[in-house]
Amino acid sequence: MSDVLFQNIRLIGEGIDQQGDLLVRNGRIADFGPALGCPDGAEIVTEDGAVLCPGLVDMRAALGEPGFEYRETIATAAIAAAAGGITTLACLPDTMPAIDDPSLVHMMLKKGEDTGSLTILPYGAVTKGCRGEEMAELGLLREAGAVAFTDGAKAIASARLMRVALSYARGFGARIVQHPEDPSLANGGAATEGEMATRLGLPGIPAAAEAILVARDIRLAQLTGGAVHFAHVSTGEALDLIRKAKDAGLNVTCDTAPPYFDLNETAIGEYRTYQKLSPPLRKDADRRAVVAALADGTIDAVASDHQPRDTDDTRLPYAVCPPSGAGLATLLGVTLAQVHNGTISLGQAIDLLTARPARLLGAEGGFLAKGAPADLCLFHPERIWRVESGKLPGKAQNTPFDGRPIEGKVLGTWKAGRRVFG
């Protein structure tokens, strides 16, 4: 493999924001700094106005494989991820079969390696079959390589089971990742409860369903000393609880996804099934609260929350259509909108997409450092493109951002020093 020299590029990573060069050798970052000089035979990459950052670390994505290959395969997800600058992805375990057996963890790790462009970090299921009844063998799953434990899009409803899982996972330093939505309040709902849902005749889910489960699990984390992570947090009330828990020194973290800071409930106004998400889109006051939590550091990461669906899944009446939302190709661009409007700096945005999720997952990628893997994303923060369902890379086309112009385009992605996109 020949050397690659990124020349006169803005380099951004955790604690780094400088104009300079970066040298890749043997799949690793050999050096970076001002005017390194070009080794003989090196490939030179340069682009006016572009930014080079670590490959994105997506800490929450559903993949169609195994069991739902008609929605998406690992190979097609890898294509979309590379186009979005993602080089590491944590996949949810609520597949068919669920990732509740060490052999399935090994399989997902191997399938990621086989893509040549994407490191897959599997979550292990908290309960067998993600059914919420009997706890899976968390210790064996961890030994096999599971990065954390979750039941994916299903909340762990039993307080007793959640307490046991937090206690057990604490013994080997693992997190429990919760879908924070009280199922007794959310089951059967299709939109956030309120005027919009009433006007559209849709069954509502109270926004408080999120905060109720967050409050319970913060208390359980305090009781057990365990680590709980709340996924795709979407309400101001829940974020206030998480902020206070962090201030109290509890081991509580959270992420959100681009729809919850870029869209609000008005996006579903014509029964657009691509905008039916779980949790549902919220009122604008909650969207603004998510934006504020990005800025003040309450939110630890931005994840794609990728949920692929095929056309037949989404061509159903809104009330019975399954929640979804393809998000791999748009993760960086939609997040950069918060940079362009002045909410967060470019460095903060990159940290939310790279170093901070990498630390939560224990991932090797996500950093610009000598000796680190040369998993890299080159993008132009001002290049404009339009999201078009049917023209996205990969198989899943059910994007909630269909038709949205985006300022910020991935120009190239490298995995272990090899160009895999662009």
Order of alpha helices (4+ residues) and beta strands (2+ residues): beta-beta-beta-beta-beta-beta-alpha-beta-alpha-beta-beta-alpha-beta-alpha-beta-alpha-beta-alpha-beta-alpha-beta-alpha-beta-alpha-alpha-beta-alpha-alpha-alpha-alpha-beta-beta-beta
